[in-house]
Amino acid sequence: MRAAFLILALLLLLTGCVYEAGTSEEAAEEIEKPVVTRCPKGMVNDPYPGSCGRYIDLNNNGICDNSE
């Protein structure tokens, strides 16, 4: 019984050690993806008062909704 427990514990330990959550290449691809917004100036997360006359903040977070 004790040997079976040790084998099971060893298997759980080994399977946990070989699992890869992801590679650095996958993370780099996520970073390089362009951000698409509806902002006519191409701004991303444009804070109040905004860079153009089309500032809209319907969710009241201080960032133009068109640039989110």
Contact map, one row per residue, 1 for C-alpha under 8 A:
11111000000000000000000000000000000000000000000000000000000000000000
11111100000000000000000000000000000000000000000000000000000000000000
11111110000000000000000000000000000000000000000000000000000000000000
11111111000000000000000000000000000000000000000000000000000000000000
11111111100000000000000000000000000000000000000000000000000000000000
01111111110000000000000000000000000000000000000000000000000000000000
00111111111000000000000000000000000000000000000000000000000000000000
00011111111100000000000000000000000000000000000000000000000000000000
00001111111110000000000000000000000000000000000000000000000000000000
00000111111111000000000000000000000000000000000000000000000000000000
00000011111111100000000000000000000000000000000000000000000000000000
00000001111111110000000000000000000000000000000000000000000000000000
00000000111111111000000000000000000000000000000000000000000000000000
00000000011111111100000000000000000000000000000000000000000000000000
00000000001111111110000000000000000000000000000000000000000000000000
00000000000111111110000000000000000000000000000000000000000000000000
00000000000011111110000000000000000000000000000000000000000000000000
00000000000001111111000000000000000000000000000000000000000000000000
00000000000000111111100000000000000000000000000000000000000000000000
00000000000000000111111000000000000000000000000000000000000000000000
00000000000000000011111000000000000000000000000000000000000000000000
00000000000000000001111101100000000000000000000000000000000000000000
00000000000000000001111111100000000000000000000000000000000000000000
00000000000000000000011111110000000000000000000000000000000000000000
00000000000000000000001111111000000000000000000000000000000000000000
00000000000000000000011111111100000000000000000000000000000000000000
00000000000000000000011111111110000000000000000000000000000000000000
00000000000000000000000111111111000000000000000000000000000000000000
00000000000000000000000011111111100000000000000000000000000000000000
00000000000000000000000001111111100000000000000000000000000000000000
00000000000000000000000000111111100000000000000000000000000000000000
00000000000000000000000000011111110000000000000000000000000000000000
00000000000000000000000000001111111000000000000000000000000000000000
00000000000000000000000000000001111100000000000000000000000000000000
00000000000000000000000000000000111110000001000000000000000000000000
00000000000000000000000000000000011111000000000000000000000000000000
00000000000000000000000000000000001111100111000000000000000000000111
00000000000000000000000000000000000111110100000000000000000000000111
00000000000000000000000000000000000011111111000000000000000000000110
00000000000000000000000000000000000001111110000000000000000000000000
00000000000000000000000000000000000000111110000000010000000000000000
00000000000000000000000000000000000011111111000000000000000000000010
00000000000000000000000000000000000010111111110000000000000000000010
00000000000000000000000000000000001010100111110000000000000000000011
00000000000000000000000000000000000000000011111000000000000000110011
00000000000000000000000000000000000000000011111101100000000000110011
00000000000000000000000000000000000000000000111111000000000001110000
00000000000000000000000000000000000000000000011111000010000001110000
00000000000000000000000000000000000000000000001111100010000000000000
00000000000000000000000000000000000000000000011111111110000000110000
00000000000000000000000000000000000000000000010011111010000000000000
00000000000000000000000000000000000000001000000001111110000000000000
00000000000000000000000000000000000000000000000001111110000000000000
00000000000000000000000000000000000000000000000001011111000000000000
00000000000000000000000000000000000000000000000111111111100000011100
00000000000000000000000000000000000000000000000000000111110000011100
00000000000000000000000000000000000000000000000000000011111111111000
00000000000000000000000000000000000000000000000000000001111100001000
00000000000000000000000000000000000000000000000000000000111110001000
00000000000000000000000000000000000000000000000000000000111111100000
00000000000000000000000000000000000000000000000000000000101111100000
00000000000000000000000000000000000000000000001100000000100111110000
00000000000000000000000000000000000000000000111101000000100111111011
00000000000000000000000000000000000000000000111101000011100001111111
00000000000000000000000000000000000000000000000000000011111000111111
00000000000000000000000000000000000011100000000000000011000000011111
00000000000000000000000000000000000011100111110000000000000000111111
00000000000000000000000000000000000011000001110000000000000000111111
